């Protein structure tokens, strides 16, 4: 026995410890427990020592309503303090649990206590009324008729609330109980035998309800059944079903039907009132109203064919007899459709963006079209606006496909605003619209395109390495990577006299590079006109599409000459045949002679002149050449020293040193001349030649010339031999040359006037814009003129080989692309420039007459007269 008590105690201690670990103590007590009943030893369950509950003031905390329990201060037990009624505390809720808070001080702690009040069978079943009066007519109520009765209720829960019903014995009535669920049941009084008022006018029965508690409790209700006199004729309608049609837009309050019923009875049994049958729902009774006396049925709300197409109204006509009799009929109301709903368009699927290379027939979107109306009002016609490039195809009833009817081009139209329109067949017709935005995705179908096929670029020589030469731009109308263009040098070679004769063929990539992103053309090294005059290469523009597309443009880079070479003196003219011829002619025409000897060790040129030489006699000729071209290579000769007026002068462009006046003994035996050779560049560059002229007798001058010729390099030349030629012969020769010069000047002057007049008043053709035939331009200090490359001339001079003319191209750069570089990065107008390596540059062509040796001009008309005069004099 002791061991069993110890085991029970251990279980209770474990339960209390578990409850404390969870932070809550649970107790249960039956309702209606007496005051003072011990619910549980709270202090012990909380682990308090004896007397500790009172010392630490163990107490309940009020929570707003009476808890009906309290804590004993002395023992710490939880006691019932007042009546516990589960139905009052929790009603029908199960379980009924009260949550209490227990406060313990020093230290302050709060414990939660759950008290469950269990149910006992302390409530008997109760009927709504102690008596129920019923009226049943004789003979008219047939056996089997059912009359509903109110069921009883029990405030208890569970099995204590499960009710059963019994009826006191009767040969005319029985009881029928139908359970709706575990908590509710329906009770019916069933007529088993016809009533006879004359035999039994009133039947009294007792209905008993018994619950399932132990012990069980019961409740009763008295049934008083009065047998009424027979109203044996019920109202009758002329037909059982009435059919009515009503449009859905009928206004509320419209009378659409009137009921009429007849009753063969007389008096009060013949008076009829109309109503809806009990089977008609409350919603229908709110939508329709009936006049009880007249039987008029009217609408109380709005009808909608799309919600409900027909209504079945069960109507009742009841007389005022005792008991009242009723007749029934049905009014079937058909709602007629009107066109009050517009079509609706939904997009069920949309496949965007559409690739611009999509094939015709590609489905872009799936659409669903519906109209809630019926018949013609619900037949919908659909189409697309605009009609291209999309169209509609019907798949099945109410479903359409938006398909591609024409090929797309994103570069022409990148996005389409499509509107699907629908219209029904009603009168008037209603329509709907649904807008779709269809973007077109790009494919790489456009190659980069340059503004022009050929670009002409000018660049001055000696440019800095890394200098920008030009900027190219290719347009690709595609987008994103398909339109992102990168540039590269594709092919090309350098052209020019220096390149061909020296290093040979060189790739264009050794001279220039192209920025892959911006298209800027950069110089990789300084350009040298004397080495390279023309560089032609191709620039390729490639987009980043798949597959990549490309475009090409040809770049013609013309190097412009700079005056970076000073004139260089050539060897003495004594070794050249023409110089010897000049000396020989002078010796034969005059008693005095002149000759230019070799350069001395100090760099001085030597020349001899005979005493008595006439004015204009050529004493020597200074030869020089400039590696530049054009004006930069056109040389002029100036006598720098002596500054004072002396016996010698120098031809400005010929370099010939001649006598300014007849020589006599007063001029002295030797003259030193300092001659400066300058080009026409900006700034001009120069070279200096020192010429020492010795004055000798005629025979001495001839001997000096002969000895100098014998000591030369072995080349055969016409030696300048002194001859006894009188001053009259020299003067005659000079006069002949003057006459020839005057004639040439006059002829050229007349020719210049004629050509100027023809070019001035001749009609001019319109000059087309854009790239055209190359135009050559010649320029000088005194004027400039141009002529076509097809009629270019050659310059023939006495000394050295011929060179090509100066050629300048008109610029043909396109307008800059959007977002072009600043002005200082644009290329200059293009030009093509060839060098002229003659000792002196003359901007026209000439050839020597075979008989007279006169230089005949073949070039274009001269712009100024003084050029003509000068050239003729030369």
Secondary structure, 3 states (H helix, E strand, C coil): CHHHHHHHHHHHHHHHHHHHHHCEEEEEEECCCCCCCEEECHHHHCCCCCCHHHHCCCEEECCCCCCCEEECCCCCCEEECCCCCHHHHHCCCCCEEEEEEEEECCCCEEEEEEEEEECCCCCCCECCCCEEEEEEECCCCCCCCEEEECCCECCCCHHHHCCEEEECCCCCEEEEEEECCCCCEEEEEEECCCCCCCCCCEEEEEEEEECCCCCCCEEEEEEEEEEECCCCCCCEECCCEEEEEEECCCCCCCEEEECCEECCCCHHHHCEEEEECCCCCHHHHHHEEECCCCCEEEECCCCCCCCCCEEEEEEEEEECCCCCCEEEEEEEEEEECCCCCCCEEEEEEECCCEECCCCCCCEEEEEEEECCCCHHHHCEEEEEECCCCEEEEEEECCEEEEEECCCCCCCCCCEEEEEEEEEECCCCCCEEEEEEEEEEECCCCCCCEECCCEEEEEEECCCCCCCEEEECCEECCCCHHHHCEEEEEEEEEEECHHHHHCCCCCEHHHCEEECCCCCEEEECCCCCCCCCCEEEEEEEEEECCCCCCEEEEEEEEEEECCCCCCCEECCCHHHCHHHHHHHHHHHHHCCCCCEEEEECCCCEEEEEEECCCCCCCEEEECCEECCCCHHHHCEEEEEEECCCCCCEEECCCCCEEEECCCCCHHHCCEEEEEEEEEECCCCCCEEEEEEEEEEECHHHHHHHHHHHHHCCCCCCCCCCCCCCCCHHHHHHHHHHHHHHHHHHHHHHHHHHHHHHHHHHHCCCCCCCCCCCCCEEEEEECCEEEEEEHHHCCEECCCCCCCEECCCCCCCCCCCCCCCCCCHHHCCECCCCCCCCCCCCCCCCCEEECCCCCCEEECCCCCCCHHHHHHHHHC
